[in-house]
Amino acid sequence: MGNFIFNETELKGVYVIDVKTYGDARGYFMETYKESDFIAAGLDYRFVQDNQSSSRKGVLRGLHFQKEHPQAKLVRVLSGEVFDVAVDLREGSGTYGKWTGVLLSAENRRQFMIPRGFAHGFLVISDYAEFAYKCDEFYHPEDEGGIIWNDPDIAVDWPDVGELILSDKDRRLPALAESKIIFQGEMT
């Protein structure tokens, strides 16, 4: 499909996307999103907001979601390297509470498509990283939710980067069993 190779993970609707890159002595060019190619792959999203963050090594952000206004996210790394994770929170999915992760870097230029109904988080592995993502729903600060990054029931196998740096908010997130979050609706 054009300039994208869509690889579905073991979690239905979550894709690792390899992007074709065209380069020469001047540098490179790549498409990062093309609506027609994504729709042809069954990923029919209307993105309404782009976000970008920068973080240093050891920063762990997540595992986040919005409760009443869930977001699908198309994420990528502009510089550096991160380990990116999606946790299935969809009712009746068969993989509820399971996670999948992918190494995203400026070098591999991979993208990660996370549908609605998932918690999302990432850990910066390089000295510094810039992270960008498209969302199909606006951010609503009053609607934030999350699960603690080290919930033993989910058991994400985070890479060892030494000391982790978390926000106070992320340190206080509940375990999945305490949050009792289950997203209802159609599975992508």
N, C-alpha and C positions, 0 to 999 in steps of 0.2 A: 504494500500500500504506500505508494509514493516514497517519502523519505523517512518513514517510521516502520519499525518492526515491533509489533505489540505482542508481548509475552505474558500471558495470564499466569498468575501465581496459583498456589494451592488454595488461596482464599478467593472465591468467586467474585469477580468484578475488580480485583486489584491487579494492576498490570505494571510490569517493568517495561519501559519503552526505550528501545535502542534507536538512536537518531543517526541517520546518514549524514556524514560531514564531508564537505568538499574543500580540499585545501591545496595550496600551492606555496610558492616562495613568499607570497604576500601575507599568508595567514590562512584562515578558514572561513567558511560560511556554512550555516545550518539553519533549517527551519526548526523552531521550537514548538510550534503549534500550527496546525492547519485544520480548521473545522471539518472540511469535507473528508479528510483522511481519518479523523477521529470518529466521525459519524459512521463511515464505512466499516470501521472496526467495532461498531456497537457502543461507542463511548460518546453518547449524545448529551453533551453538557453545554450550558450557556454560562460562560464565566463572566462574573460581574465585578470582581475585585482582584487586583494583583498586590502581593505583599513581598517584602524583601527584608531580610535580617542579616546581621553580621554577628559572629560569635568567635570566641577563642577556644583553643583546645580544652576539652573536658566539659564544655557547656552541654548540658542535657536539657532539652526543652520538651516537655510532655509528661505524660501522654494526655493530649487535649482533645476536646470535642465541644460542640455546642449542643445543648439539650433539646431545645424547641426549634432551632433553626440549623439543622445539621448541614455541614459543608462537604462537598466533594472537592478534592484538591489535586492539582497537577503540580508536582514539586520537582525542583532541580537545583543543582549547585553551580554557582557562577565562578567561585574560586574556592580552592581547598577541597576537603573531603569530609563527608558525614556518613554515619550509619543511620538510615531512615527506617522507621517501623510503623506498621499499621496493625491495629488490633480489632478483630471483628466483634461488633456489639449488636449485630442484627438478630432480631428474634427469629427463631426457626431456621437459621442459616446452616446448621450442621457443623459450623466451625466457630460458634460463639465462644469468645474468650481466647481464641487462638491468634497467633501473631505471625507476621512475615516481615522480613527485613531485607534491605538492599544497600549496598555501598554505592553512594552517589558522589561523583567528583567532577571537577572541571575537566579532568583528563578523559574520563570515560563518557561524559556528556549524557549519561542515562537520565531518564525521568521516571517518576513513580506516580501512577494514577491511583488515587485512593477515593473510592466512592463514599457517598453518605452512609452513615451508620458505622463508622470506624473511629477509634481513637488514633491519634497520630503523635509521633514524637521523633526526635533525632538527637544524636550525639556527635559532637564535632571531634574528629579524629586528627585532623591536621592542626598546625599551629594557629590557623585562622581560616574561617570559611564564610562565604556569602551564600545565602540560601534564598531562593525565590519560589513563589508559588502563586498559582491562579486558583481562585475559589468560585464556586457556583452559587454562593450565598454570601451576603454581607456579614461582616463581623459584628456581633452583638455582645458587648462586654458583660452585660447583665445575665447572659445566657451561657457563660462559660461553665464547663465541667471538665473533669479529668479523673485519671486513675494514677495512682502512685507508680513511678517508673520501675520499681523493683517488686511488684506484686508477685508473691510466690506462686499463685494460681495461674498466672499468665506466663511467668518464667522467661521473659525476654533474655536472650543470650547476648547482652551488650558487650562490645569489644572492651578490653581492658586498656584504658588510657591514663591510668593513675587516678589522681584526685578528680572527683566530679564536682561541677559547679552548677548548682540549681538555684532557682529563685525561691524565696520563702513560700510563695504560693504553691510551687511544684513540690516542695518538701512536705506540705500539709495535705496533699491530695489523698483521698481514701483508696482503699483496695477495691477491686471490682465487686466483690461480694457485699461491701458496705455501700457502694454507690448505687447498686441495683439498677443500673442503666441498661435498658434494652430498647434499641431503635426498632420501630415497627414500620412496615411498608414494604414496597417492592424491592427485591434484590436485583441489582444490576446484572 
